[in-house]
Amino acid sequence: MEGLLAGYRSAAYDEMVDADGVPYPHTKSLHEALQLLSAADLTERGAVRARSFLEQGITFSSSGREWVFPLDLIPRLIPEPEWEHIEAGVVQRVRALEAFLADVYGDRRVLADGVVPHSLVVTSSNFTREAAGIRPPGGVRVHLAGIDLVRGSDGMIRVLEDNLRVPSGISYVVENREALTRVFPGLFLEQQVQPVANYVATMLDSLRATAPRGVSDPTVVLMTPGVHNSAYFEHAFLARKMGIELVEGRDLICRDNVLYMRTTSGQRRVDVVYRRIDDDFLDPLQFRPDSMIGCPGLVNAARAGNVTLANAIGNGVADDKLTYTYVPDLIRYYLGEEPLLPNVPTYRLDDPDVRADCLGRADRLVFKPVDGSGGHGIVIGPQASDEELAEMIRKVAELPRAYVAQELVLLSTVPSQDGDLLKPRHVDLRPFATNDGDRIRVLPGGLTRVALREGSLVVNSSQGGGSKDTWVLTSRPRLPAVDAAPEVLAATLPAQAPDPGPVTGQAQQQQQGFRPPGALESGRVGC
Amino acid sequence: MLSRAAEALFWIGRYAERAEDTARLLDVHFHQIIVDPAVDEAETCAVVATVMGLRDTGPDPVPTTMREVLDLLAYDLDNPSAIAGALAAARENARGVRESLSGEIWECLNTTYLELPRRISAARQFGPAPLCSYVRHRAAMYAGYVASTISRDAGYDFLALGRSLERADMTARLLAAAVGTPAREDEHWVTTLRACSAHEAYLRRYQRGVAGRPVLEFLLLDRQFPRSVLHALTVGEEALARLEPAELWDSRSGRASDAPRLIGRVRTDLEFLSPEALAHGLPERLQSIQRGVSDVSESVGRRYFGSSALVGWNREEADWIGAAP
């Protein structure tokens, strides 16, 4: 009877069932629906999904090939009260980090007050002197943030890292939902899931709202490194859904601190650049002079207040893994609030005692480079070989500032397809937040990444990770059907039947019996 | 060309477009019921059923579940206003005029039709989305063959005329569905745009969020978007003008047959509307577009097809003719 979930047990906290294998109140309905599903059915729907992703070009590039981002069809559910907590925590964190960035590139109060050591900021490889003194319109530097969350064995949700530069993944959230509603329409009708499709429009609103002062109808563009970038699909997706131009560096030109794009009808002024290029490659005049994908003069145009860069340059100092260890203090310092979402316990290795302690139990900790992303350079103690560990210890001793050590979190699990059964697989969650200067709005849910290999704790797509649709359940009732009954409402509409065509001889024949092979009687079950 | 063939081609144009647009309408609205908990099934179904004319011809009261609406408007092979029925009717008409169509067009329509039962039974099991996307793919293929495999002769003009009239009519219906949806936020306008495959084109044109006014402007009046009512009417008018060149018109009054005059009137009613008046009395305006299109269709029938469908021999009359002294 248990079908797909036969023998399902997780060694970690599971998002679907409790320690006794009993579903939570909010997962009960999905749990029941899964009992009725066969492995063949699931595989069939999965194949339909994969084909449609490939046809639509929903892929990422890695090692010179295009891959379909694996989507596991079993969604991850978040009950409403828990989501409200996460949402508030994410907003709080982004507010504090915005304040920190404004401070670091402005008055540096936080350094003078000794909350964060001066040396931490100036030794950060992502501290960007070029950003000092730039006052971005609306005071917004983090137009889009992705905050990575994990849930450990104790059931507590913690922040694993912040992404304030060019977080990616929104396109997968939208496309995953689109795909799941198409292959599993029935599941959605029994639940009330908060929609995600409008979030791209919300992002565009934020970008428009942060245009340089005095521009009433800003021209927004999305700047991409080009088709060879691993996230190119997402760039094209967002540009299409926002209706804005997808530009490369060579399409742009800066003159007198004003940015233009070259069009067939002459040069057109650009006001907001949502750029998906790292700082280093953005402007060869300011950063790497050998960058061929940037636009010379862009940073000065931003400094002159003629163009908005989203996200702002220099944000990397705030998502530095060492800065991360201070974020709870920053929240208290700037907002006078207690952090709603705690950090994962993380150790600063520049303190000799801490370092000695961490290196002594290196096989139980996770070591991360402070400025890395995408899972590169991370060493997971319990899973590392002796050589890897020795190498890491050597590197830490050489350059303690470049690494942090973190307690290993046994990520929570969600049932995921593995052959004919559903097995527990570890997941994280990346909610997205967009700031328009007045409000920070969070995409309901976010990207759930899943480590598809058994026992793996690495969810990055470049390392065998996939994704899941994330459902934030809502108890908001479906809106009552206005005051009028449907028939009354519809009575105000034009209701002409479509024009009938002539009844041809053949059509009569058809009515008398010709049917394509396998024709059905109407009224069969199903929808 | 033969009146009979012309009539068949005209209706192939209409039915193929009808199938495609109905597939969009159902797909997008039902998708919305699924993804957005705030959208009510009964209400949406009633609106869709009404704008597709089921209030007068369908069961009483109007259907309020997706399954009922799909049975009536998607899976019914006998109702030429349903997706399957329209495709069947297009194929039946094509069968009678195979010599006027390219082999590719016939094969496309025929294969689509033969494939329907399998697609419908899959739709009953897995939901209607794959069926709708199948129909849209096949409609695009049909349109591609029409564009590239037949001469631009009178036959083509009848196909184009039928398609344009149906498109104007269907876009008006899709807009009517939006008007019928109670205004919550501007989100239902996104649904309307998507139903017309116009969302991305709209975003590129306006580069900002979706709001009622510009959507109306775009779908009624845009001169560059091929599914706007104005664009469809203009294309239809051009096809009519080729069928009946101006040299044949009355040289003083400029009067041709009814059809060009009627379609011109529907178009100018829209074209010279003041922007402020656009949203005014919208249901009536949409209705008058639909009625206008029906009138054009009818007069095309009178002028070119001799309304063959309406002529039937009456036995007594025949006897009378035969018995006349």
Interface residues (C-beta under 8 A of the other chain):
Chain A: R45 V48 R177 T181 R182 V183 P185 G186 F188 L189 Q192 V193 Q194 P195 A197 N198 A201 L204 D205 R208 T219 V220 R240 K241 M242 G243 I244 T474 R476 R478 L479 P480 A481 V482 P486 E487 L489 A490 T492 L493 P494 A495 Q496 A497 P498 D499 P500 G501 P502 V503 T504 G505 Q506 A507 Q510 Q511 R515 P516 P517 G518 A519 L520 S522 G523 R524 V525 G526 C527
Chain B: E7 A8 W11 R14 Y15 R18 F30 H31 I33 I34 V35 D36 P37 A38 V39 D40 E41 A42 E43 C45 A46 V47 A49 T50 V51 M52 G53 L54 R55 D56 T57 P61 V62 T64 M66 R67 L70 D71 Y75 D76 L77 D78 P80 S81 A88 A89 E92 N93 R95 G96 Y113 L114 E115 L116 P117 R118 I120 S121 R124 Q125 F126 G127 P128 A129 P130 D169 A172 R173 A176 A177 V179 G180 P182 R184 E187 V190 E200 Y202 L203 R204 R205 Y206 Q207 R208 G209 V210 P283 L286 Q287 Q290 R291 V293 S294 S297 F305 S308 A309
